C-alpha cells in the first residue's frame, strides 16, 4: 500500500478528516461527529520513505498481531497497550491493513456518545455500548 492508498483508506469512513497538529509531516486522521470533538484513530508520516502507520487496537489483539507479524510493533511515542505501529512497505496484505484501519476507527467511534455514533451512521452495536 502506498501513501495515497493509505490516505484514501483512512478517509473512507464517515466523519473522518486529515489534520496536522504535530507539523506538516505528520498526518493525523481523526473522526468527528457533527458538533462533537475530534478523536484520532491513525497517525502516519505519509512522506516517509519507509511508510508506516500507528493504529489503535484492542490490547489482546494487539499482542497477538505483534507476535504473529514482525511488521507490527508497539507504536512509537504512543501507549503501546492500545496502539500498534504497522509497517506498510508491502509485507502485509493491503486487505489486512484496511481491516486494521477500520478496527482502529471502530474502537474510537465505539467510545463516542451514542448520539455521536448515530449521527455518523455507525451501527456496529457489538462494538460499543449504548451509553
N, C-alpha and C positions, 0 to 999 in steps of 0.2 A: 504494500500500500504506500503510495507516495503522499506528499504533504497535502496536495489539493484534495485527494480522495479522503484523507483523514479529516480535513476541514469539513468537507461535504457530509461525511458520516456523522460528525459531531453536531452539525447544524440541521440534521434531518428530523429532529424531534420538536414537538410543539413548545413554543416559548423559549427556544434557545437562541443565544446570540454569542458573538465573539467579543471579548473585552481585552484590554491591555493594561491592567492595573500595576503590573510589575515592569513595565517598559515595552518598547516596540517589538522585542524579540520573543516575548512570552505570550502566546495566545492562550487565553483563559476562556473556556467555554462554560457558559452559565445558563441556567434556566430561571425564568421569572414568569409567574402568573400575572395577569393584569392587576395592577395595584399592589402586588406583593414585592418582597425583597428578592434579589437575585442570589442564587446559590450555585457555586462552582461544582461541576461534575467531571471536568477534564482540563488538563494543562499540558501544553506542548510548545517547544521551540520548533516551529514548522520550517524554519530556515536552516536548521542544523544539518550537517552532512550525515550524521547518524540519527535518523528520525526516531523519536520515542514519544510516549505519551504517559502521563500519570492519570490513573483512573481509580475511582472509588470502588471498593469491593467488600463484600461480606467477609468478615475476618476468617472464618473457617475455609471458605472457598479460596481466599487469597493465599493461605498456606498451601492448599492443595495445588493451586496453579503454579506457585513458585517451586514446589517440589517436582512437578511434572515437566516444567518448561524452563530451561535456563535463561530464556529471553525475558522472563517475568521475575522481577525482584521487588523489594520494598521501594516505594517511590522516594527519590532523593528530596530532602527537605520537607517531607510530609509525614504524617502519622502512619508508620508502616503497618500498624494493625489494620487500618482501614483503606490504605492507598497502595496500589501496585504501580511500579514503573514497567512499561511494556516496550520492548524493542520492536520497532515497526519496519525493520530493514529487509523483511522477506522471509524469515524463518517460520513465522506463524501465518496460518491461512488468513486471508482477508475476512472471511466469514467469522472466524473466531475473534478477530479484532473488533468487527462490527458488533458482535454479541457482547463483548466486554464493555464497549462504549454504551450500548443500550442498558446493560446491567447497572453501570455507573449512574446513568441518567435516572433509571428507575429507583435506585436507592435514594437519590437526592429528592426526587419528586414524592416518594413514599413518605418522607419526613415532613412534607409541607402540610399545612392545614387542609382539611377536607375540601373547603370551598376553593382553594387554590388548585388542588388536584383536579377537581371537577371543571374548573374554568380552562384547564389545559386539555381537557378531554381524556385524561388519564384514567383508565378503568381496570388496571391490574390489581383488583381487590385483594388478591392473596399477598401482594407485596406490602401494602400499607394498612394502617389501622383506620378506623372511621373517626378518630379524634380530630 
